[in-house]
Amino acid sequence: MATINPEHVRLAQSLPPRLLNFFKRYPPAALSQSTTIAANTSSADANANTPTSVSENTLSESLLQPENPFMPFKNPITQRWQPASFSLRKQSEIIKLAIKHNVVSLLPYTHKLPEEVARRRAEHGLRVKGTGVGQKVKGKMWERTLKGRLDQREKAMVAMPEMIRHWKERGHGRGWKKWPKN
């Protein structure tokens, strides 16, 4: 049987009930692996002569339980996605409690973890809407082409007196080949 560390017991007693219930329902990976390894070695010593058999019920139950309650889960039997057990708001509340009690490292992975938030912030920087950072194109089509159209219009206005003079020379459109282009 696994030995119980008094420090872990003291830590567990100091946690709020919401975190305690979470860790009871979803034990941390490090603790659950160590307890299963300890249980397997103790049962192996006790039943050295009997072959170990795994029932189908325990297998199907373990397959149907999501490993991470913070992430969506695809049921291997029905192939349908189930939503995360905890909403983003509840995840945030649990993480805030865990940060307050210094047990964040025991929580399963989620996008709300402080390390993950810091990594995304470092990767993407402070992306503010409207700055064009992280976008292929900034602005609407008419906004992007406005400067070019205004330049073209200005050139046409500057060349307009010359164009009028040519028009009058040719006989008001007869033999006129140079229509202004868009």
JOBELSUL-V860929 format. One record per residue. RES is the residue in three letters. PHI is phi as a letter, one per 20 degrees, with the letter a starting at -180 (none if undefined). OMEGA is omega in whole degrees, -180 to 180 (999 if undefined). Layout:
res=RES phi=PHI omega=OMEGA
res=RES phi=PHI omega=OMEGA
This chain:
res=MET phi=none omega=-178
res=ALA phi=f omega=178
res=THR phi=e omega=-179
res=ILE phi=e omega=180
res=ASN phi=e omega=-179
res=PRO phi=f omega=179
res=GLU phi=f omega=178
res=HIS phi=f omega=179
res=VAL phi=f omega=179
res=ARG phi=f omega=178
res=LEU phi=f omega=-180
res=ALA phi=f omega=180
res=GLN phi=f omega=-179
res=SER phi=e omega=-179
res=LEU phi=f omega=176
res=PRO phi=f omega=-176
res=PRO phi=g omega=-179
res=ARG phi=f omega=178
res=LEU phi=f omega=179
res=LEU phi=g omega=179
res=ASN phi=f omega=178
res=PHE phi=f omega=-178
res=PHE phi=f omega=175
res=LYS phi=f omega=-177
res=ARG phi=f omega=-180
res=TYR phi=c omega=-178
res=PRO phi=f omega=180
res=PRO phi=g omega=-176
res=ALA phi=g omega=-178
res=ALA phi=f omega=-179
res=LEU phi=f omega=-178
res=SER phi=f omega=178
res=GLN phi=f omega=-179
res=SER phi=f omega=180
res=THR phi=f omega=179
res=THR phi=f omega=177
res=ILE phi=f omega=179
res=ALA phi=f omega=180
res=ALA phi=f omega=180
res=ASN phi=f omega=-180
res=THR phi=f omega=180
res=SER phi=f omega=179
res=SER phi=f omega=178
res=ALA phi=f omega=178
res=ASP phi=f omega=-177
res=ALA phi=f omega=-177
res=ASN phi=d omega=-176
res=ALA phi=f omega=-176
res=ASN phi=e omega=-177
res=THR phi=e omega=178
res=PRO phi=f omega=-180
res=THR phi=e omega=178
res=SER phi=c omega=180
res=VAL phi=d omega=-179
res=SER phi=f omega=-180
res=GLU phi=f omega=-179
res=ASN phi=f omega=-179
res=THR phi=f omega=178
res=LEU phi=f omega=-178
res=SER phi=f omega=178
res=GLU phi=f omega=-179
res=SER phi=f omega=178
res=LEU phi=f omega=-176
res=LEU phi=e omega=178
res=GLN phi=e omega=178
res=PRO phi=f omega=179
res=GLU phi=f omega=-177
res=ASN phi=c omega=-178
res=PRO phi=f omega=-179
res=PHE phi=e omega=-177
res=MET phi=d omega=174
res=PRO phi=f omega=-173
res=PHE phi=c omega=178
res=LYS phi=e omega=-180
res=ASN phi=f omega=-176
res=PRO phi=f omega=-179
res=ILE phi=e omega=-177
res=THR phi=e omega=-179
res=GLN phi=m omega=179
res=ARG phi=d omega=-180
res=TRP phi=e omega=174
res=GLN phi=d omega=-180
res=PRO phi=f omega=178
res=ALA phi=f omega=-180
res=SER phi=f omega=-178
res=PHE phi=d omega=178
res=SER phi=f omega=-179
res=LEU phi=f omega=180
res=ARG phi=f omega=179
res=LYS phi=f omega=175
res=GLN phi=g omega=-179
res=SER phi=f omega=180
res=GLU phi=f omega=179
res=ILE phi=f omega=-180
res=ILE phi=f omega=177
res=LYS phi=f omega=177
res=LEU phi=f omega=-179
res=ALA phi=f omega=177
res=ILE phi=f omega=-179
res=LYS phi=f omega=-177
res=HIS phi=d omega=175
res=ASN phi=l omega=177
res=VAL phi=c omega=-178
res=VAL phi=f omega=-177
res=SER phi=f omega=-180
res=LEU phi=e omega=-178
res=LEU phi=f omega=175
res=PRO phi=f omega=-177
res=TYR phi=f omega=171
res=THR phi=b omega=179
res=HIS phi=f omega=-175
res=LYS phi=e omega=-179
res=LEU phi=f omega=-178
res=PRO phi=g omega=180
res=GLU phi=f omega=-179
res=GLU phi=f omega=178
res=VAL phi=f omega=180
res=ALA phi=f omega=179
res=ARG phi=f omega=179
res=ARG phi=f omega=180
res=ARG phi=f omega=179
res=ALA phi=f omega=-178
res=GLU phi=f omega=-175
res=HIS phi=d omega=-177
res=GLY phi=m omega=178
res=LEU phi=e omega=-180
res=ARG phi=e omega=179
res=VAL phi=d omega=-179
res=LYS phi=f omega=178
res=GLY phi=o omega=179
res=THR phi=e omega=-180
res=GLY phi=n omega=-180
res=VAL phi=f omega=179
res=GLY phi=n omega=179
res=GLN phi=d omega=177
res=LYS phi=f omega=-176
res=VAL phi=c omega=177
res=LYS phi=d omega=175
res=GLY phi=n omega=177
res=LYS phi=f omega=-178
res=MET phi=f omega=-178
res=TRP phi=f omega=178
res=GLU phi=f omega=-178
res=ARG phi=f omega=-176
res=THR phi=e omega=-174
res=LEU phi=f omega=-177
res=LYS phi=f omega=179
res=GLY phi=f omega=180
res=ARG phi=f omega=178
res=LEU phi=f omega=177
res=ASP phi=f omega=180
res=GLN phi=f omega=179
res=ARG phi=f omega=180
res=GLU phi=f omega=178
res=LYS phi=f omega=179
res=ALA phi=f omega=180
res=MET phi=f omega=179
res=VAL phi=f omega=-178
res=ALA phi=e omega=-175
res=MET phi=f omega=180
res=PRO phi=g omega=178
res=GLU phi=f omega=180
res=MET phi=f omega=178
res=ILE phi=f omega=179
res=ARG phi=f omega=178
res=HIS phi=f omega=-179
res=TRP phi=f omega=-179
res=LYS phi=f omega=179
res=GLU phi=f omega=-175
res=ARG phi=f omega=180
res=GLY phi=n omega=175
res=HIS phi=l omega=172
res=GLY phi=o omega=179
res=ARG phi=f omega=-179
res=GLY phi=m omega=-179
res=TRP phi=e omega=-179
res=LYS phi=d omega=-170
res=LYS phi=d omega=174
res=TRP phi=f omega=178
res=PRO phi=f omega=-180
res=LYS phi=e omega=179
res=ASN phi=f omega=999
